[in-house]
Amino acid sequence: ELWGGKTVPDVTGEAQSDAVWVLESKGFRVNTTQVKSDEVEGIVLITDPQAGSRVEKGTSISVSIATPRAVPDIVGKTQDDAKAALDKEGLDNVTFTTEKSNDDEGTVIALSLDAGTKVKAATALTVTIAEAYTVPDVTGKSEDDAKSALADAGYKVKTKTTYTEDTAEGTVISTDPEPGTKLASGTSVTLNVAKSRAKELISETKDYFSKGATVVIDGVNCEIVSCDSVDYEGDGVVSYTVTAKKFEKTALFGTLFANSEQMSGTITWGSDNSIRSSSPKLSK
């Protein structure tokens, strides 16, 4: 150093306080920078200019000091922001996974290690990202299976029926909201379930003409012996054939029955399953 200038001493691996003392005693100014590292906290990693360099007295020496990596507080942040924070810490063994949640989609909802935990670069860390609940596709399933699938997906279930002969009764035609819709868990999903108008009105007609029932057919009192056939014609119209005995009540002989005979006709049922019209005319 008789020829001028100063040689930067090697303080790598020294504690920060010791390194600063050595450099300042040589006439250098010191700037310290914290650098994420797996090395012992507080030791010198490197200097700039490097050890052995000849520089002027009073030169500012930048000293990189090891500071521990720590799990950043990223819960609530977007996945991109979380990744940036993890990269800044130098963490390179991170696994991102998803979980159904009502939190904002794409945000961090959980970490496998608590925020602030000191870790090495290779420490395994799992970051859980919120995935939106979506309405499953239950079209074509039975009502019971659809209800079970929706309950498993976290939804409440409401049901309404739609008359149709194109889909088997009790089968789901559609849902409201439609499949794939993002919807918070605990929300209600309505099942639109197929119902056969034909089956319903055939049953109503058979009940109307149950054995022993008294029916007025075209103004004549009749007792039903049997309901022989019922067919759905569409638009609420049912055709029927019954076997019945006509009768009349007299003061002298009581009830007088005629022989049994088959009678046929049609009934037009209303939306409330009451008889709107019939041919021949019916009444009870």
C-alpha positions in Angstrom: 0.0 0.0 0.0 3.1 2.2 -0.1 2.2 2.9 -3.7 -1.2 4.3 -2.8 -4.7 2.9 -2.4 -6.0 0.4 0.0 -6.6 -3.4 -0.2 -10.2 -4.5 0.6 -9.8 -7.1 3.4 -11.5 -10.4 3.3 -14.4 -10.3 5.8 -16.5 -13.0 4.3 -18.0 -15.2 7.0 -17.4 -12.6 9.7 -20.2 -11.3 11.9 -21.6 -8.0 10.7 -20.2 -5.9 13.6 -16.7 -7.4 13.2 -16.7 -6.9 9.5 -17.8 -3.2 9.8 -15.1 -2.6 12.4 -12.4 -4.1 10.2 -13.4 -2.2 7.1 -13.8 1.2 8.9 -10.5 0.8 10.6 -8.9 0.5 7.1 -10.5 3.8 6.2 -13.5 2.6 4.2 -17.1 3.6 4.4 -19.5 0.7 4.8 -23.0 0.2 3.4 -24.8 -3.0 4.5 -27.5 -4.9 2.6 -29.6 -7.7 3.9 -29.7 -10.7 1.6 -31.9 -13.8 2.0 -29.7 -16.8 2.6 -29.5 -20.2 4.2 -26.2 -19.2 5.8 -25.8 -18.3 9.5 -27.9 -15.2 10.2 -25.8 -12.0 10.4 -22.6 -13.1 8.7 -21.0 -11.4 5.7 -21.7 -13.2 2.4 -19.7 -11.0 0.0 -18.3 -7.5 -0.4 -18.3 -5.2 -3.4 -15.6 -4.4 -4.3 -14.5 -8.0 -3.5 -11.7 -8.9 -1.1 -8.2 -8.2 -2.4 -9.3 -5.3 -4.7 -7.1 -2.1 -4.5 -9.3 1.0 -4.1 -8.9 4.5 -2.9 -9.1 5.3 0.8 -12.6 6.3 1.8 -14.2 4.1 -0.9 -17.7 2.9 0.1 -17.8 -0.9 0.5 -21.1 -2.7 0.0 -21.4 -5.6 2.4 -24.1 -8.3 1.9 -25.3 -9.7 5.3 -27.1 -13.0 5.5 -30.7 -12.7 6.7 -33.0 -15.8 7.2 -35.7 -16.8 4.8 -39.2 -16.7 6.3 -42.6 -17.8 5.1 -44.3 -14.6 3.9 -47.8 -13.6 5.1 -49.6 -14.3 1.8 -53.1 -15.5 3.0 -55.7 -13.4 1.1 -53.3 -12.5 -1.7 -53.7 -13.7 -5.3 -51.7 -16.6 -6.5 -49.5 -14.4 -8.6 -48.8 -12.0 -5.7 -48.1 -15.0 -3.4 -45.7 -16.5 -5.9 -43.8 -13.2 -6.2 -43.5 -13.0 -2.4 -42.3 -16.6 -2.2 -39.7 -16.0 -5.0 -38.5 -12.9 -3.1 -37.7 -15.1 -0.2 -35.9 -17.6 -2.4 -38.2 -20.5 -1.6 -38.1 -23.0 -4.4 -39.9 -26.1 -3.0 -43.5 -24.7 -3.1 -46.5 -26.7 -4.1 -49.8 -24.9 -5.1 -53.0 -26.9 -4.5 -56.7 -25.9 -4.7 -59.6 -26.3 -2.3 -63.3 -25.5 -2.7 -64.0 -22.3 -0.8 -66.3 -19.3 -0.6 -63.3 -17.0 -0.4 -62.4 -15.0 -3.5 -61.4 -17.4 -6.2 -57.7 -17.6 -6.9 -56.6 -16.2 -3.5 -54.5 -18.0 -0.8 -56.6 -19.5 2.0 -54.0 -21.6 3.8 -50.3 -22.4 4.2 -48.7 -25.6 5.5 -46.4 -23.5 7.7 -47.2 -20.4 9.7 -46.3 -17.0 8.2 -43.0 -15.8 9.8 -41.6 -19.3 10.2 -37.8 -19.3 9.4 -37.1 -21.8 6.6 -34.4 -22.9 4.2 -34.7 -22.5 0.5 -35.5 -26.2 0.0 -38.1 -26.4 2.8 -41.3 -27.9 1.5 -44.3 -25.5 1.6 -47.8 -26.1 0.4 -50.0 -23.1 -0.6 -53.8 -23.7 -0.8 -55.7 -21.6 -3.3 -59.4 -21.0 -3.2 -61.4 -22.7 -5.9 -65.0 -21.6 -6.6 -67.9 -23.9 -5.8 -69.7 -24.8 -9.1 -73.1 -26.3 -9.7 -72.5 -30.0 -10.8 -74.2 -31.4 -13.9 -77.0 -33.7 -12.5 -79.1 -33.6 -15.7 -80.5 -37.1 -16.4 -80.0 -38.3 -12.9 -82.8 -39.5 -10.7 -84.2 -36.9 -8.2 -82.6 -38.7 -5.2 -79.2 -39.1 -6.9 -79.3 -35.4 -8.0 -80.1 -34.3 -4.4 -77.3 -36.3 -3.1 -74.8 -34.9 -5.6 -75.8 -31.3 -4.9 -75.6 -31.9 -1.1 -72.1 -33.4 -1.5 -71.2 -30.3 -3.5 -72.3 -28.1 -0.6 -75.7 -26.9 -1.8 -79.2 -26.8 -0.5 -81.9 -28.3 -2.8 -85.3 -27.1 -4.0 -87.5 -29.1 -6.4 -90.1 -28.2 -8.9 -91.8 -30.4 -11.5 -92.4 -30.0 -15.2 -94.9 -32.1 -17.1 -93.3 -33.9 -20.0 -93.6 -37.3 -21.7 -90.2 -37.0 -23.3 -88.2 -37.7 -20.1 -88.8 -40.5 -17.6 -90.7 -39.4 -14.6 -88.5 -38.5 -11.7 -85.5 -37.6 -13.9 -83.8 -34.2 -13.6 -84.4 -32.1 -16.7 -82.3 -29.1 -15.7 -81.1 -27.0 -12.8 -81.3 -23.4 -11.8 -78.6 -22.1 -11.9 -77.3 -24.2 -14.8 -74.4 -26.7 -14.4 -71.0 -25.1 -14.2 -72.3 -21.8 -12.6 -70.0 -20.5 -9.9 -72.1 -20.4 -6.7 -71.3 -20.1 -3.1 -71.8 -23.2 -0.9 -74.9 -23.2 1.2 -76.9 -21.6 -1.6 -80.0 -23.2 -3.0 -80.1 -25.0 -6.3 -83.5 -25.8 -7.9 -84.0 -29.1 -9.6 -86.4 -29.2 -12.5 -87.8 -32.8 -12.3 -89.8 -34.5 -15.0 -93.4 -35.5 -14.2 -95.7 -37.5 -16.4 -99.1 -35.9 -17.0 -100.2 -39.1 -18.6 -99.4 -41.2 -15.5 -100.9 -38.6 -13.2 -104.2 -38.4 -15.1 -104.5 -42.1 -15.7 -104.2 -42.6 -11.9 -106.8 -39.8 -11.3 -109.2 -41.5 -13.8 -108.8 -44.9 -12.2 -109.4 -43.5 -8.8 -112.5 -41.7 -10.1 -113.8 -45.0 -11.5 -112.8 -47.2 -8.5 -114.8 -50.3 -7.9 -118.1 -49.6 -6.1 -118.0 -45.9 -6.8 -121.3 -44.2 -7.7 -121.1 -42.1 -10.8 -123.7 -40.3 -12.9 -123.0 -41.1 -16.5 -125.0 -39.1 -19.0 -127.6 -38.5 -16.4 -127.9 -42.1 -15.3 -126.9 -43.4 -11.8 -124.3 -46.1 -12.2 -122.2 -48.2 -9.9 -118.8 -49.0 -11.1 -118.0 -52.7 -11.4 -114.6 -52.3 -12.9 -112.4 -49.8 -14.7 -111.3 -51.7 -17.8 -109.0 -49.4 -19.6 -107.6 -45.9 -19.4 -105.5 -44.2 -22.1 -104.0 -40.7 -22.2 -104.8 -38.9 -25.4 -102.8 -35.7 -24.7 -103.6 -32.1 -23.6 -105.3 -33.3 -20.4 -107.7 -35.7 -22.3 -108.2 -39.3 -21.1 -110.3 -42.0 -22.8 -111.8 -44.7 -20.7 -113.8 -47.9 -20.7 -115.7 -49.1 -17.6 -118.1 -51.8 -16.7 -121.0 -50.4 -14.7 -124.5 -51.3 -13.5 -127.2 -48.7 -14.0 -129.6 -48.3 -11.0 -132.5 -46.3 -9.7 -133.9 -45.9 -6.2 -137.6 -46.4 -5.5 -139.7 -45.9 -2.4 -141.2 -49.4 -2.8 -138.3 -51.6 -3.9 -135.2 -49.6 -2.8 -132.4 -49.7 -5.3 -133.0 -51.5 -8.5 -129.9 -52.5 -10.6 -129.9 -53.3 -14.3 -127.4 -55.7 -15.9 -123.7 -54.7 -16.1 -122.6 -53.1 -19.3 -119.5 -51.5 -20.7 -119.4 -47.7 -21.2 -116.8 -45.6 -22.8 -116.0 -41.9 -23.0 -113.5 -39.2 -22.5 -112.6 -36.8 -19.7 -110.8 -33.5 -20.0 -109.0 -32.7 -16.8 -108.1 -29.2 -15.7 -104.7 -28.1 -14.4 -106.0 -28.6 -10.8 -107.0 -32.2 -11.6 -110.7 -31.4 -11.6 -112.9 -32.6 -14.4 -113.3 -29.7 -16.8 -115.6 -31.5 -19.3 -116.5 -35.1 -20.3 -118.3 -37.0 -22.9 -120.7 -38.5 -22.0 -121.3 -36.1 -19.1 -120.1 -37.3 -15.7 -120.9 -36.3 -12.2 -120.8 -37.8 -8.7 
